[in-house]
Amino acid sequence: MKLRTSAKINLNLEIFPEKQDNFHKLSSLMIPIDIYDDIEIEESVSEKIKFNDEHLNTTETTIHKALNLLRKVNPSFDKTFDVYIDKKIPYKSGLGGGSSNAGAVIRYLCDNYELDLPSNLEIVREVGSDVPFFVKGVSAVIQGIGEIVEPLDLNTDLDLLIAIPKVGLSTKEVFNSFDTLDSKNRDTDSWNIIQIFNDLWPAATQVNSELIPLRETLQEKFQNKFFMSGSGTSFFSIIEAREELKPEYENFSLIKYCKKIDCSLYQNDD
């Protein structure tokens, strides 16, 4: 089976001082977008999980954690799998690639093997806070520590320009920085009736100040406001029209147009 799993954008992200299970409570409007990883998953006599990026083949990934959780919740489930992941969503970019992979695997296996779906809180605690969003797979308001997923029909097309810097950020370091900030000023914009902002931006720039001139470069070049997605480092801008993009941005690994899509997971039996 082939699965195509999408990235996401946080159109806004509010972080509250209160914590649960050592996670900050939050509120965020998240949308799936048309940047994808591709996963091939088949039953096998033994389990093998392999990525096209060798850096990911030496660590426990969200897919390992997702499979472990499914077996914990479904003790009689004894199938093993060959899983190959063609990574196109850059990691440490705030686009949710690892969470997307885990959410897709959970949905696929629960649907096709009639497994009990773990609770969202179990998924947050044992796999990742963005994973319940991808299990649901549609635009939604996320609350709590990621376990509350309220689907939201935006009922409109949404075109974006995505810019991914070559520098990455550690989510843990960004949140640790957030906890040290005395002032948490919020830079905001609006689209229709939606507020666009990211409470983690000041913390991210404290961890890596290079983000500030990178954002300024984008805003000057495209004459549009850019915001960081999630805990970074990807930037996005809501656009009205597309222009030709030239490969002249040496500090960015990817700059491309994308759009909001209806569902974060696509399956193909071929």
Residue pairs with C-beta under 8 A, 6 or more apart in sequence:
1 40
1 41
1 42
1 108
1 112
1 267
1 268
1 269
2 38
2 39
2 40
2 267
2 268
2 269
2 270
3 38
3 39
3 40
3 41
3 104
3 105
3 108
3 265
3 266
3 267
3 268
4 36
4 37
4 38
4 39
4 265
4 266
4 267
4 268
5 36
5 37
5 38
5 39
5 97
5 100
5 101
5 103
5 104
5 134
5 264
5 265
6 32
6 33
6 34
6 35
6 36
6 100
6 261
6 263
6 264
6 265
7 32
7 33
7 35
7 36
7 89
7 95
7 96
7 97
7 100
8 30
8 31
8 32
8 33
8 95
8 96
8 99
8 100
8 130
8 133
8 134
8 229
8 230
8 264
9 30
9 31
9 33
9 95
9 160
9 162
9 229
9 234
9 236
10 28
10 29
10 30
10 94
10 198
10 229
10 230
11 28
11 29
11 30
11 31
11 191
11 194
11 196
12 27
12 28
12 29
12 194
12 195
12 196
12 197
12 198
13 26
13 27
13 28
13 197
13 198
13 199
13 200
13 230
14 26
14 27
14 28
14 197
14 199
15 24
15 25
15 26
15 178
15 184
15 199
15 200
16 24
16 25
16 26
16 27
17 24
18 24
18 25
19 25
20 144
20 145
21 124
21 125
21 145
23 124
23 129
23 145
23 146
24 145
24 175
24 178
25 143
25 144
25 145
26 142
26 143
26 144
26 145
26 146
27 141
27 142
27 143
28 141
28 142
28 143
29 139
29 140
29 141
29 142
29 152
29 194
30 130
30 133
30 139
30 140
30 141
30 142
31 139
31 154
31 158
31 260
32 134
32 137
32 138
32 139
32 260
32 261
32 262
32 263
32 264
33 95
33 160
33 162
33 258
33 259
33 260
33 261
34 258
34 259
34 261
35 88
35 89
35 95
35 162
35 256
35 258
36 88
36 89
37 85
37 86
37 87
37 88
37 89
37 97
37 100
37 101
38 85
38 86
38 88
39 83
39 84
39 85
39 86
39 101
39 104
39 105
40 82
40 83
40 84
41 81
41 82
41 83
41 84
41 105
41 108
42 81
42 82
43 79
43 80
43 81
43 82
44 80
44 81
44 82
45 80
46 80
47 67
47 80
47 81
47 82
47 83
48 82
48 83
49 61
49 63
49 64
49 81
49 83
49 85
50 57
50 83
50 84
50 85
51 57
51 61
51 84
51 85
51 87
52 84
52 85
52 86
52 87
53 87
56 85
56 87
56 91
61 98
61 101
62 98
62 99
62 101
62 102
62 127
62 128
62 131
63 83
63 85
63 101
63 102
63 105
65 102
65 126
65 127
65 128
66 102
66 103
66 105
66 106
66 127
66 131
67 81
67 105
68 126
69 106
69 118
69 122
69 123
69 126
69 127
70 77
70 106
70 109
70 110
70 115
70 118
71 77
72 118
72 126
73 115
73 116
73 117
73 118
73 122
74 115
74 116
77 113
77 115
79 113
83 105
85 101
87 97
89 95
89 96
89 97
89 100
90 97
90 164
90 234
90 253
90 254
91 97
91 98
91 168
92 168
92 169
92 170
92 233
93 164
93 168
93 229
93 232
93 233
93 234
94 169
94 228
94 229
94 230
94 231
94 232
94 233
94 234
95 162
95 164
95 229
95 230
95 234
96 130
96 133
96 134
96 230
98 128
99 127
99 128
99 129
99 130
99 131
99 133
99 134
100 134
100 264
102 127
102 128
102 131
102 134
103 131
103 132
103 133
103 134
103 135
103 137
103 264
103 265
104 134
104 264
104 265
106 117
106 118
106 123
106 127
106 131
106 135
107 134
107 135
107 137
107 265
108 265
108 267
109 115
110 116
110 117
117 135
118 126
119 147
120 132
120 135
120 146
120 147
120 148
120 149
121 147
123 131
123 132
123 135
123 147
124 131
124 132
124 145
124 146
124 147
128 146
129 145
129 146
130 142
130 146
130 230
131 146
132 142
132 146
132 147
132 149
133 140
133 142
133 146
133 149
133 264
134 264
134 265
135 149
136 149
136 151
137 263
137 264
137 265
138 151
138 262
138 263
138 264
139 151
139 152
139 153
139 154
139 260
140 149
140 150
140 151
140 152
141 149
141 150
141 152
142 148
142 149
142 150
143 150
154 260
156 192
157 259
157 260
158 191
158 238
158 259
158 260
159 238
159 239
159 240
159 242
159 257
159 258
159 259
160 236
160 237
160 238
160 239
160 257
160 258
160 259
160 260
161 222
161 224
161 236
161 237
161 239
161 255
161 256
161 257
161 258
162 234
162 235
162 236
162 254
162 255
162 256
162 257
162 258
163 214
163 218
163 226
163 234
163 235
163 236
163 237
163 249
163 252
163 254
163 255
164 233
164 234
164 235
164 252
164 253
164 254
164 255
165 210
165 211
165 214
165 233
165 234
165 235
165 251
165 252
165 253
166 251
166 252
166 253
167 208
167 210
167 211
167 214
167 233
168 233
169 204
169 207
169 208
169 231
169 232
169 233
170 207
171 230
171 231
173 207
174 200
174 203
174 204
174 207
174 231
174 232
175 200
175 203
175 231
177 203
177 204
177 206
177 207
178 184
178 199
178 200
178 202
178 203
180 206
181 202
181 203
181 206
183 202
184 199
184 202
185 202
186 197
186 199
187 197
187 198
187 201
187 227
188 195
188 196
188 197
189 195
189 196
189 197
189 225
189 227
190 196
191 238
196 225
196 227
196 238
197 227
198 227
198 228
198 229
198 230
200 228
200 230
200 231
200 232
201 227
201 228
204 211
204 228
204 231
204 232
204 233
205 211
205 212
208 233
211 228
211 232
211 233
214 235
214 251
214 252
215 226
215 228
215 235
217 249
217 251
218 226
218 235
218 237
219 225
219 226
222 237
222 239
224 237
224 238
224 239
225 237
226 235
226 236
226 237
227 235
227 236
227 237
228 234
228 235
229 235
229 236
239 257
242 257
245 255
245 256
245 257
249 255
